[in-house]
């Protein structure tokens, strides 16, 4: 663990008299919260991943082209982008539990009419608008806000585990959804997911999820309100915009595997199940990569770990561009998997370090806008590129270039210094380069 270097680097930390800092450990129930968030995100992520599974069957059944269908994804991401900072603001004010439970319930209900859609405008309305409200509540923004409040130590690992629910969702839902679709129809896959959301995810989060308690002194008195930067202060610093650009790249490069890969693999002559197995390889190694990179973020400079993650993302698409169809594509799945879910928790923990907990939901929600916009435009333009060129090669080249540029940008964050704080004696200035936080004691 890299030690403290004061005053050259000032770290966000819990107050000196926080018992959690004194004993050097987090409350045991914090890990229960991490587990509940991960499981809930696992089920909810299916609403996003399923669209890539059903893209080609829907296109063939109704005669819509891929650009028309992926336009609904772009609409969904725009709506998500608008909702994310609002969700973060609500989480900061009324707590994460109410937002998550309500959002999951709404998502489950909205999938039922989606399964009966027969017109393109219905897909745009139900998927592009209604499901986006639920997905906004069940997103890494909520996970970042609640986990960032429960943890000061082991924050990188906790963030990685909580947000790994998306990877578990991909690992479980894509193969199962593919099997259900081949055995029945694409409509049935959405109905099964709706039941899972309403019968499992809603009661699980309602019963076991808790908002973080306010820190107390040894005498039992509540400490003052949480400290941290405002959104305006965060926006005024270049680091916010570098992290935002990274999220644009993250969303853009996630769009192809989520929306177009199964269709791309089919165009290359791979079977649907073989392609789904490649996605499962990505999901398996995303869990491993998320945990290992989370541990690395608690020991090494976090911006360097984030830069490595973006470099691996670009390498993955270079492999997809060069490797022939067949079992060698599992190498692409492996490399992509290592970087797949790691970007979000790494960016989240850097944000928690730099900005503090007070307005973390709003600030990270604002950052996450760029992830959704990147995903939406990447999905839509990937479809446009296919319709114009007859293939996906240009889209893959763009993904390679974006991964390299994002890696270079993330590595530059330490050279822009730290944000200016409103307080005369700043409590929570982030260390230059986002070195891991080490609480006192």
Number of C-alpha atoms within 10 A of each C-alpha: 11 12 10 17 10 9 8 9 17 19 25 25 21 23 20 13 14 17 17 22 19 14 10 13 15 17 12 8 14 20 17 14 23 23 20 22 29 25 22 26 27 24 24 29 21 23 23 20 19 21 22 21 26 21 20 21 16 18 14 11 9 11 10 15 16 23 19 15 22 28 21 25 29 23 21 27 28 22 22 29 24 19 22 30 22 18 27 28 20 18 25 19 13 11 19 25 20 17 19 29 23 17 24 29 18 22 26 25 19 21 24 19 15 20 18 14 16 12 10 13 12 16 21 22 17 20 25 23 21 20 25 30 24 26 25 29 31 27 25 27 30 30 27 29 29 29 26 25 22 24 21 25 22 19 30 32 22 28 30 31 22 26 32 32 27 28 27 23 24 29 23 17 24 25 21 14 25 20 16 17 18 14 10 11 16 21 19 17 25 27 19 15 23 26 15 15 25 18 13 14 24 20 15 17 21 15 11 14 23 19 18 19 10 13 21 15 14 10 6 8 10 12 13 10 10 14 19 25 22 17 17 9 16 21 15 12 15 15 25 23 17 17 24 20 21 30 25 26 29 28 26 28 29 23 26 25 20 20 29 24 19 26 21 18 19 15 12 12 12 17 14 18 15 18 25 24 18 25 26 25 22 28 28 20 22 28 26 18 25 30 23 16 28 26 17 19 28 21 19 17 20 26 26 21 22 28 24 21 29 30 21 22 30 27 20 25 26 18 19 21 18 11 15 11 15 15 14 13 22 21 17 24 27 22 23 31 27 26 28 28 30 30 25 26 30 26 25 29 28 28 24 30 26 27 28 26 26 19 23 31 31 25 29 27 28 25 27 30 24 25 26 28 25 27 28 29 22 27 32 26 20 26 25 21 16 18 14 11 10 10 16 21 16 13 21 21 15 16 25 23 16 22 27 19 17 27 24 16 20 25 19 16 22 18 10 12 16 22 21 13 17 11 11 6 7 13 17 23 22 25 25 20 24 24 25 29 28 22 21 17 11
